[in-house]
Amino acid sequence: MSKDQLLQEMADAYERIIAAATEASLRNSNLNIDGAWGPREVIAHMAGWEVIGTVQIPKVVAGMSPLEFADVERQTVMDDAINAALITMIGDQSLEIVCIMLRRAYQSTIELLKTLDDSAFQPGHYVYERSQDVIEHCVEHLKQLAGHL
């Protein structure tokens, strides 16, 4: 898959998740089901992680290691704390505003990725693997949002 194809697939995945969250919200599904995040929380989570990505990617490309823990338990605790902070920071923002935040965040990341050499988009490279992970993560959240529909 070429760099342009991967970036388009990433943008499409984000747009699908924005559309699914919007539809779920329109169907009055903004409430959490069985403790699961509602549409607003899913979008806030994705936007926050994309903002973090725009900070992380240049560091990793410059040779620094990504912000990850070798210990799975410590990584889970860190991820949960970051997610809680991201969702808390959106406060009472409407889903529409949170969707705008996600769209701006992912578009910023894509613009950043477009500036990178094509070699960063090869399997095994952090940028390629992160882009694939983003797409897969969107699919996971699409399934979650389907429960709200």
Secondary structure, DSSP 8 states (H G I E B T S, - for coil): --HHHHHHHHHHHHHHHHHHHHHHHHTT--S-STT---HHHHHHHHHHHHHHHHHHHHHHHTT---S--SSHHHHHHHHHHHHHHHHHHHTT--HHHHHHHHHHHHHHHHHHHHTS-GGGGSTTSHHHHHHHHHHHHHHHHHHHHHTT-
